[in-house]
Amino acid sequence: MSQWRSAKARHVLAALLRTGWAIKRETGSHRVLSHPSRPDVVFAFHDNEELGPRMMARIAKATGLRPEDL
């Protein structure tokens, strides 16, 4: 079983912003996030969209997000 649980995209984005990510640019629901020590990441989810455990694990791998950050 995954250590990740489902979460709304707006909560995940808020957690990313708290952990040092910044919105570089935005077009519709596509946001390019930048971090000083990591490559840019495209966050392409609507705010009310539910992200499942598998997608959460993929986001965590790309961004360094941890379950306790949510």
KAMO-V188630 format. One record per pair of residues at least 12 apart in sequence whose C-alpha atoms are under 7 Angstrom apart, sorted by the first residue. I is the first residue (numbers start at 1). GAP is how many residues later the second one is. D is the distance in Angstrom with one decimal. If there is no record, write none. Layout:
# KAMO-V188630
I|GAP|D, I|GAP|D
This chain:
# KAMO-V188630
2|51|6.6, 4|49|5.0, 4|52|6.4, 4|53|6.7, 4|63|6.3, 5|47|6.7, 5|48|5.1, 6|44|6.6, 6|45|5.4, 6|46|4.4, 6|47|5.4, 7|43|5.7, 7|44|5.4, 7|45|6.8, 8|39|6.9, 8|40|5.9, 8|41|5.7, 8|42|4.6, 8|43|6.0, 9|36|6.3, 9|37|6.6, 9|38|5.0, 9|39|6.2, 9|40|5.6, 9|41|6.2, 9|42|6.3, 10|37|4.6, 10|38|6.7, 12|58|6.7, 15|54|6.0, 15|55|5.6, 20|15|6.4, 21|12|6.1, 21|13|5.6, 21|14|4.9, 22|12|5.4, 22|13|6.5, 29|15|5.6, 29|16|5.8, 29|17|5.5, 30|12|6.7, 30|13|5.8, 30|14|4.2, 30|15|6.8, 31|12|5.1, 31|13|6.1
